[in-house]
Amino acid sequence: MSSPVTVAIVLATPHGLQHIVGAEERDVAGPAEACLRALKADARGTSFWVQTRDLAARERLTGYLWQVKREVLAEAQHDMS
């Protein structure tokens, strides 16, 4: 029997919705980061939501994804210079 999903991230990108689900933070953090990095400059128009009952995990993941988004946008800006 598989364990229930405890963490979900939804990314609303300019190219559509991405749903990432897993049992733990690490199951969703890497794939969500990869999605943001693949978008490059299109990450600017991307929103995301972290859903989990664990408030601390939600805050950690949200902060982490905001940091990744900032890095991706800074890299895209640098590449355009």
C-alpha positions, 0 to 999 in steps of 0.5 A, a space after each residue: 500500500 502506498 503512502 498518502 500524498 502529504 505535499 503538493 505544489 501547483 505551478 501556474 506557468 505561461 505554458 500551463 499548470 504543473 502539479 507535483 505531489 509527493 510524500 515529503 518535501 524533498 519529493 517535490 522541491 527538486 522537480 519544482 525547482 527544475 520546472 522553474 529553471 526550465 522556464 528561464 525568463 518565462 518564470 516571471 509570469 509563474 505563480 505557485 502554491 504549496 499545499 500541505 498540512 505542515 505549516 513549517 514545511 509550507 513556509 520552507 518550500 514557499 521561501 525556497 521556491 521564491 529564492 529559486 525564482 529570483 535566481 532564475 530571473 537574475 540569470 535570465 536578465 544576465 543572459 539578456 545583457 
